[in-house]
Amino acid sequence: MRMALEPDPRWRNILGGLTPSGEGQPMSVEVLEELASDWATIVERVESFGGTELLAKARALVVQSWFDYELLVTACLSAFQAVEATFRQVLFPDAHERVPFRHLVDRAERERLFAPDKADILRSGVELRNSLSHPAGRMAFTLGMADSILRVSHLVVRDACAVRQMGQDTGSPASRWDGP
């Protein structure tokens, strides 16, 4: 017996936007697809690699959350993994695989690839990623939380790739880059 996929009932409690006259519209899978498409445009000019592939998976998970709301959390975890993959594959390919992600963020700050406030945001992301990787129970995020995490993750991946490209073009890291 095959079960039909039904929207997760929690989406009924979330506004999907406003009409031109200011009335609330219900949430829909189309709204989630539009969000994912918007995030994709942030990295559309970045060459494909492990980090961009993980971002594509995160976007797909957001759309699939229409059927299972908790997939928003899984999407955020994939987005954080994409940022870490970008640090390891693009910014610091020389780093040993056992170097913790937090140390790579610290290194990026020391090398002035990220301003201190941006590095603090990234360190918070590392902590959140760690808690998502080792959950104590079920977790759920609001769509606003997920949107913020996914948007910033896409910006970090895009800008980290740009920093590396600038460094290759000039022969040195881009010391004046201010991050996402």
C-alpha positions in Angstrom: 0.0 0.0 0.0 1.4 3.3 -1.0 0.9 6.5 1.0 0.1 9.7 -0.7 2.4 12.6 0.2 0.5 15.3 2.1 1.8 18.7 3.1 3.0 18.8 6.7 0.1 20.4 8.6 2.4 22.8 10.4 2.7 24.8 7.2 -1.0 25.8 7.6 0.1 28.1 10.5 2.7 30.0 8.4 2.0 32.9 6.1 3.2 32.5 2.6 3.2 36.2 1.7 0.8 39.1 1.1 -1.4 39.9 -1.8 -1.1 43.3 -3.4 -4.0 44.5 -1.3 -2.2 43.4 1.9 -4.2 40.2 2.6 -2.3 37.1 3.9 -1.7 34.3 1.4 -1.4 30.7 2.6 2.1 29.0 2.5 2.7 26.8 -0.5 5.3 24.6 -2.0 5.7 27.2 -4.7 6.7 29.8 -2.1 9.4 27.4 -0.8 10.6 26.8 -4.4 10.8 30.5 -5.0 13.0 31.0 -1.8 15.3 28.2 -3.0 15.5 29.8 -6.5 16.4 33.1 -4.9 19.2 31.5 -2.9 20.5 29.7 -6.0 21.0 33.0 -7.7 23.5 34.0 -5.0 26.0 31.3 -6.1 25.0 30.9 -9.8 28.4 32.3 -10.9 30.4 30.1 -8.6 32.1 27.1 -10.1 30.5 23.8 -9.0 32.3 21.9 -6.2 31.4 20.1 -3.0 30.2 23.2 -1.2 27.9 24.3 -4.0 26.6 20.7 -4.3 25.7 20.7 -0.6 24.0 24.1 -1.0 21.9 22.6 -3.8 20.9 19.7 -1.5 20.0 22.2 1.2 17.7 24.1 -1.2 16.1 20.8 -2.2 15.5 19.9 1.4 13.8 23.2 2.0 11.3 22.5 -0.8 10.8 18.9 0.5 10.1 20.3 4.0 6.7 21.0 2.6 6.0 17.3 3.3 8.2 17.0 6.5 8.7 20.3 8.4 11.8 19.1 10.2 13.7 18.9 6.9 14.2 22.7 7.5 16.7 21.7 10.2 18.4 19.2 7.9 18.6 21.8 5.2 20.4 24.2 7.6 22.8 21.5 8.6 23.6 20.9 4.9 24.2 24.6 4.4 26.6 24.7 7.3 28.4 21.7 5.8 28.6 23.6 2.5 30.4 26.5 4.3 32.8 24.1 5.9 33.5 22.3 2.6 34.2 25.7 1.1 36.7 26.6 3.8 38.4 23.2 3.3 38.3 23.0 -0.5 38.6 26.6 -1.5 40.1 28.8 1.2 42.4 26.4 3.0 43.0 23.2 0.9 46.4 22.9 2.7 44.7 22.4 6.1 44.8 18.9 7.5 41.4 17.2 7.6 41.5 16.9 11.4 41.8 20.7 11.9 38.5 21.8 13.4 36.3 24.0 11.4 36.4 26.7 14.1 40.2 26.9 13.8 39.7 27.5 10.0 37.4 30.4 10.9 40.0 31.7 13.3 42.7 31.4 10.6 40.5 33.3 8.1 40.1 36.1 10.6 43.9 36.2 11.3 44.6 36.3 7.6 42.1 39.2 7.4 39.8 37.3 4.9 37.0 38.0 7.3 36.4 41.0 9.5 36.1 40.1 13.2 32.3 40.6 13.2 31.9 38.3 10.3 34.2 35.7 11.9 32.0 35.9 15.0 28.9 35.1 12.9 30.8 32.2 11.4 31.9 30.9 14.8 28.2 31.0 15.9 27.4 29.0 12.8 30.0 26.5 13.8 28.4 26.1 17.2 25.0 25.7 15.7 26.3 23.2 13.2 27.8 21.2 16.0 24.5 21.2 18.0 22.6 20.1 14.8 25.2 17.3 14.2 24.8 15.9 17.7 21.1 16.6 18.6 19.7 15.9 22.1 16.3 15.4 20.5 14.0 16.7 17.8 14.6 20.2 16.5 12.5 22.6 14.4 13.3 26.0 13.0 11.0 28.7 11.8 11.1 29.5 8.1 12.6 32.8 9.0 15.5 31.1 10.9 16.1 28.7 8.0 16.0 31.6 5.5 18.6 33.5 7.4 20.9 30.5 7.7 20.5 29.5 4.1 21.0 33.0 2.7 24.1 33.7 4.8 25.6 30.3 3.9 25.1 31.0 0.2 26.7 34.4 0.7 29.7 33.0 2.5 30.3 30.3 -0.1 30.0 32.9 -2.9 32.3 35.4 -1.2 34.9 32.8 -0.1 35.2 31.7 -3.7 35.6 35.3 -4.7 38.3 35.9 -2.1 40.3 32.9 -3.3 39.9 34.1 -6.9 41.1 37.6 -5.9 44.1 36.0 -4.1 45.0 33.9 -7.2 44.7 37.0 -9.4 47.0 39.1 -7.2 49.2 36.3 -5.8 48.1 37.0 -2.2 45.0 36.7 -0.1 42.5 39.6 -0.4 43.3 41.4 2.9 40.6 44.0 2.5 37.7 41.7 1.9 34.9 42.3 4.5 32.9 39.1 4.0 29.2 38.6 3.5 
